[in-house]
Amino acid sequence: MKKKCLECEEPIKGRIDKKFCSDYCRNTYNNKVNKDSKNLIRNINNRLRKNYRLLSEINTTGKTKVTRTRLLDGNFDFNYFTSIYKTKTGNTYFYIYDQGYLVLENDYYLLIKKE
C-alpha cells in the first residue's frame, strides 16, 4: 500500500518517511496548520515595527524630548514594546528593540537609543 501526500493525497514516490509529494504541498499544509498562530504573531510584529519606525524617525540624535500628542499623532501604541528596564533610581524605560522611551512629567517623553 502506497503512502499518500498529507495535502493532496497523491501517491508519494521516493523515501519511505516522506509525508508530502512536493515542497508546494508541504508548505501549503504547514501554512494551513499554523495559520491562527501566525496571524497573531504577524499582527504583533507589524505593530512593533510601526512603533519602532516612529521612534526612529523622531529620535534622530539618540536623545530627544517629545510630547505624548506627537507620538499619538503618529499612531504610536503604548501597549506594544519588547522590554522594560528599571533603573536604581526608580525610572522605568520601555524599549522597542534598541529604541526606548521614558515617561516624564506633563505628558512628555524622553526618547533614547541604546548604543
N, C-alpha and C positions, 0 to 999 in steps of 0.2 A: 504494500500500500504506500503510495507516494504522499509525501508531506505537501500541504498546500500553504500558499502565502497567507499570512495573517490579514493582509489588507485586501487583496483582490481575489484570493482563493484559487489562483492559477497554480499548477504543479511547479514545485521547486526543483531545479536542477543544480547539481554541484554538491558542496559539502553536506554532510549528514546533519549538522547542527544549524543550518541556515533556517531562518524564520520568514524571510522575505525574498521575493523573486528579483527585486531591483532596489537601488538606492531610493528611487522615487517612492516606491511602496513603503519602504522603511521610514522615510521622512514624513510621508502623509499619515501613516499610522501613529507615529510618535507625536506629531503635531495635534492630532485629534485627542490623544490621551492626555496631553499636558496643556490643553487649551485654557482651562479655567485658571490654573495657577500662573500661567504665562501672562494672561491679561492683567492680573493683579500686579505682578512684578513689572510689566511694561508700563502700566499707569503710574506706579510709584516712581520708577526711573525717569519717566517723562517729567513728572512734577519736580523731582530733584534737579534734573537738567535745566529746567526753566529757572528755578531758584538760583542755581549756580551761575547761569548766564547773566542774570540780572545783577547779582552781586559783583561779578567780574566786570561788567560794563560800568557800574557806578564807581567801584573801588579800583581806579587805575593806578593810584600811587602806593597802595599797600596799606594805607590807613586813612579812612575817610569818615566824616560825621554826616549823617543823613537823617531826614525825618521819616517817621512811620508812613506818612502820606505818600512820600516818594516811592517807598517800597510797595505800598498797596496799589499805587497807580501803575506800577509795572507788573501787577498780578502776583506779587510775592506771597507765598503760602507759608505762614509761620509754623504750621503743623509738620512740615517735612524738613528734616535735617539728618545728617549722618552720625554726628557725635556731639557730646556735651563735655565741656571742660570747666571744672570749678577750680578757682584759684584759692590760695591760702587766705586771701582777704575776703572771700565770700562772693566774688564776682562769678557769674555763670556765662560762659561763651558757648554759643551754638554754632556748630560747623556744618557746612556742606562741602565735604572733601577738604580742600585747603582754604576755602573762603569762610570766614566766620563773622559773627556779629555779637555785640554786647548791648543789652538794653540799658539806656541811660535815662536820665530824668527828662520830663516834659516831652515825651514821645520822640526822643532822639535815639539813634542807634549809632554805635561805633562799628564800622566795618573794618575788618583786618584780614590780611592774607598771611597764612602760616608759611614760613620760609623753610 
